[in-house]
Amino acid sequence: MERDMGVAAPATCDVVVIGGGQAGLATGYFLRRSGLSFVILDAEPGPGGAWRHTWPSLRLFSPAQWSSLPGWPMPSTGDAYPSRDEVIAYLAAYEGRYALPVHRSTSVSQVCAERDGLVVHTGGGAWKARAVVSATGTWSAPDVPTYPGQAIFGGQQVHSARYAGPEAFAGKRVLVVGGGNSGAQILAEVSLVAHATWVTPREPIFLPDDVDGRVLFERATARWQAQEGTGPQGPPPGGLGDIVMIPPVKAARERGVLRAVRPFSRFTATGVMWPDGAEEVIDAVIWCTGFDPALGHLTPLGVLTADGRVAVSGTRSLVEPRLWLVGYGEWTGFASATLVGVMRSARQTAREIESVLAVPPA
């Protein structure tokens, strides 16, 4: 068949990594050592990945040395817990330090399969590769629960993915929904300017004041090792969702606002109804309810399961063996959605791709 002369031929390389956030950069670090040709396609106009979209006051809940990508520790800062801007600066410097080939403002629309490779389509053209790593994370796919009456609620609803700070909620009656660290941090600052109620599905678990994210990671590691049969039985309770008492959260506790109630039963036109039948007027709801994997670009490959994920062995797709996924959470590697935790699955992925591509096609 003759090529359509109006369509440019795809650029080619061994590996295309989709996403230039922490997972894409970590994967690029190991691919750079493999000798394979690769590019990192990133939709953002600048470095930082999803961190560019977090709220300005967000802080990590682990010290810098426990929040680093492979090869180069995050520089220590004056504060115990790095800020959002410090994380973005670190990711930008990391990208430059290792001269990673990131193509900016390059949004991937779809990935299609051909006999001799995968074609990655973008708004500015296409790339053809022998292997593709999807590392788009979850930030662009916020998860908002469905409640009865939600469509008639006349107040504001915003997910933490679009939360830009407390100023827009000054003087309002606000529900902060979600029992993780993002919910606790947003409640802490919104409660300074608004009447805020914290809604969680169960009573939140607070870590002791002198414990931070290092312990969460150690606990999660112990749980993972027990599941794998490589560690002691009966790992310590807790996990990456336990709440770290960083200074703003401690301050909220001292003000007496760090108290949670169980979920409401439905929305009304002007607010919510609680399980006991009481109605309350609410101006806004901030959903701190997590994210789904952002995998719409993989739809043409037929790899998505009913729950919106991809069946994998390790990080490699079972349906499309030229596709790997890094950084989406536990199903793509232990703690792979964290800065420090993504190293293991990124290294495994790069090594596996190098091994697979070294075998000549049949």
N, C-alpha and C positions, 0 to 999 in steps of 0.2 A: 504494500500500500504506500502511495506517495505521501510524504509529509506535507501537512498544510503549511504553505510558505508564509502564511500570515501569523503563525505562532512560533515563537522562538523555542529552540530546543532547550530542555532543562539543563541547568548546570549540574555537574556531577561531582561526587566525592564518595568516600567509603561510608561515612556515617553522617547523618543529620540529627542533631539534637534540637528538639523543639522546646524552647523555654530557656531563658537566660537568668533565672533566679538561682537560689542556692543549690538546688538539685542539678540544674543544667551546668553550673560552674564546677561543681564537684565532679560530675561525669567528665566534663571537658578536661579537668586536671589530669585524670587518669588516662583519657584517650590521647592526650598530648604526649604522654610517656610511651604510648604504644607504637607510634610511627604511622598510624592510620591517618588519612586525610579526613578532616571533619569540619563542620560549621555548626554554630549555635545560632538558631533563629529566635529572636526575641521580639515580642509585640511592643514592648515598652520603648519610649524614646530615650531612656537613659538607664544606667545600672540600678540594681536594687530589687528587681523582681516584685513580688507581692508586697515587700516592705515599703515600696513607694506609696501604697494605698492605705497603710495602717494609720490610725489616728496619731496626731503629733506627740502626745504625751506617753505613748506606749513604751514600756520598758521590758527587756528580757527578764526572766526570773532566774537566770544563772549568770555567774561572773563571765567576763570576756573569755578567759581560758577554757571555759566549758561551753563556749558558743562559737567554735571555730570550724572552718572548713579544712580539708586535708592539706597538709604541707606548710601552712602559715597560720600561726595563732592570731586571733583577733587582738589588736593592741589593747592593753589595759587602759582604762579611763579613770578620771577622778572619782566617778561614782561606782558603787559596787555592781550595779546592773546597767549594762549599756542601753542607751536610748535608741529609738527608731533611727534617728539621723546618723548615729554612730554605726549602726549596722549597715545602713546604706553606703556610708563612706568606706567601710571595710570591704563590702562586696565590690564596690567600684575599684578600690585599690587592688583587690585580689585578682580581678579580671585583667587589670593592666600588668600586674606583677608577672603573670604567667602568659601574657600575650594571647589570651584566648580569642579565637576568631568569632566574635559575636556580631551578628548583623542586626542592627537596631530598626525599630519601627517596621518590623517584618511580621505581619500577622498571618498565621497559617490557617487556611480555610478547610483543607482536607488532605488526607493522605490516601493515595490509591495504589493498588497492587498491580504490578506488571510482572511478566514472567521472569525478567532479569533484574528486578529491583523494585523499590518503593518510590513513588513520586510524591513529593511534598509540594503542594500548591500554596502559593502566597499571593498577596495582592500585587507584588512586583515581579512575578515570574514563578518558575518552578525549579526544584532541585530533585535530582534522582540519586538515590543512594542504595548501597547494598544492605544497609541496616539503618533503622531509625530508632532513636531514643525519645520517648515522650516524657517531658519533665515540666509540664505546664502547671503542676500543682493543683490547688483547689480554690484559690482566692476568688477567681472569676466565676465560681459556681456556688454562691452562698445558699445555705439550706434554711428555709423559713418554714416552720411548722404550719399545718392547716388547722384552724379552729372553726367551729360553727359560728356563723354570723360575721366572719372576717370581712366579707365583701361589703357589708353595710357600715362598718366602723368608719367614722368620719375623721378620725384623728390621723396623726402621722405614724408611719411605720418605716423603720430604717434598720437594715442589718449592720452588724459591726463592720462589714466590708465597706460600707459607705459612711460610717460614722466619722465625723471630722472634728469632734470636740464638743464640750458641754455648752458652748455659748448659745447654740440654737434652741436649747431646752430651758433657758433661764425662766424661772417663775412658773413652769409648767408642772403638771402631774404626770409622772413618767413611770412606766414599768420597764425594768431591765430584766430580760428573760434569758437565763442560761447560767449554769452553775460552775463554769470553769474559770480560768484565770482572766479571760477577757471580760466576762461578766463582772467579776470582782473589781477589776481595774476601772471599767467604765462606770459601774455604780459608785465607786469611790469619788470620781470627779464630778459626775452628774449630780450627786447628792449635795455638792457644795452650792449649786445654783438652783436646784429644783427639788420638788417633793418627789423623791424616788423610792420605789418599792422594788425589791429584788425578788424575782420569781424563779425558783429552781425546782426540778422534778423531785429532788430529794435533798436532805440536809447537806449542805456543802461540807467537804472535808478540808480543814485548815491544817497546814503544817505548823510545827512550832516556830516561834519567831526567829530562832537561830538556825533554821534549816531552809535551804534554797533549792533551786532546780537540780543541783548536783545529786541530791538525795533522790529526787524523783527519777532521774535517769538511772541511778544505781538500783532503785527498787524495780523499775521497769525492766532493767537488764536481768535481775534475779528472776522475775516472773517469766521472761522469755527463756532463760536458761532452764528453768524448771519444766516449761512446756516442751523444750527440745530434748529434755533428759540429760542435759550436760551440767546441771547445777544442783545445789541442795534442794531437797523436797521442802514444800511449805515455805515459799518465798515470803518476804515481808509484805504486808498489805499496802495498798496504795498504788498510785501510778502517775502518769504524766498529767492527769487531769486534776490532781490535788492542788489546792490553792496556796501559793507562796505569799508569805506576809511581807511583801515589799513595802517601803515606807508609806506610799499613799493608801494602801489597803489597811495598814496598821492605824493610820490616822482616821480612816473611816470607822474602824472598830472603836477607837477612843471616842468618836462622836456619837456612838451608839446606833449607827446606821447599817452596820454589817450584819443584818439579820435577814433571813430569807423566809419566804412563805411558799406554799405549794401552789401549783398552777391554777389559774382561773378555769372555768368550765366553758365559757363562750364569750364572744364579743357582743356588744350592743351597738346601737348607732353612736352613742356618746362615750362608750367605755367598755367595761367588762362586767361579767357576772361571776361571782365566786361560787364554789361548790355548795355553800350554805344558803344560796339564793340571794345574797346581798349584792346590790349593784353599786358600782363605783364609776364616777366620771374620770376618764383618763384622756390626756391630751396626746400622748405619744407612747409608742412601744419601740424599744431598742432590742432587736433580736441578736443575742450572743449565742447562737445555736449551731455554730459550726458550718461546715462546707461539704460539698460533694466533689468528687474528682472532675476536673474540667477536661472532658475527653470527647467532646463533640466532633473534633477534627478527625477522629478515628472511625466515625460511622461508616464510611464507604468500605472499610476493611471487614466489616461484619464480625468484629471481635467483642462488641459490648454485650454484657450480660444484662439480665433483667434489673439488677440493682445498679446499673450504670458503671460497673467496673469491667475489668478484663481478666479472664482466667489466666493465671501465670504459674510458671514453675520458677521459683526464685523471682527474677524480674522479667523473665522472657515469656512472651505471649504463647499460649498453647495452640491457638488457632492460626496465628500468623507469626512463624518463627523468625522473621526478619525484624520483629518489633520488640523493643524492651521498654519498660516503664520504671521510672525512678522518682521517688519523693512523694508518693501519694498517701502514705500512711503504712500501717502495719502490714497490709496485704501486699505491699511491694518492698518489704524489708523492715526489720525492727527499727522503730524510731526514725524512719526514713524521712518524715516530714519536719525534722528538726535540723538545725544547723550542725550540731555535733553528731547527730545520729545518721546523717545521709552518707557519711563516708563509706560505711561498710557496703551498702548496696550499690553505690556508685563504682567502687573498686571492683566488686564482683561483676557488675555489668560490663565495664570496660574490658576486663580480662576475658569474659565469655565472648564478647564480640570479636576481640582480637583472635581468639582461638577458632571461632566459627569462620571468620573471613579468611583465615589462613588455609582453609581446606578448599581446594579448587572445586568449582561446581561440577556436578556429574554430567 
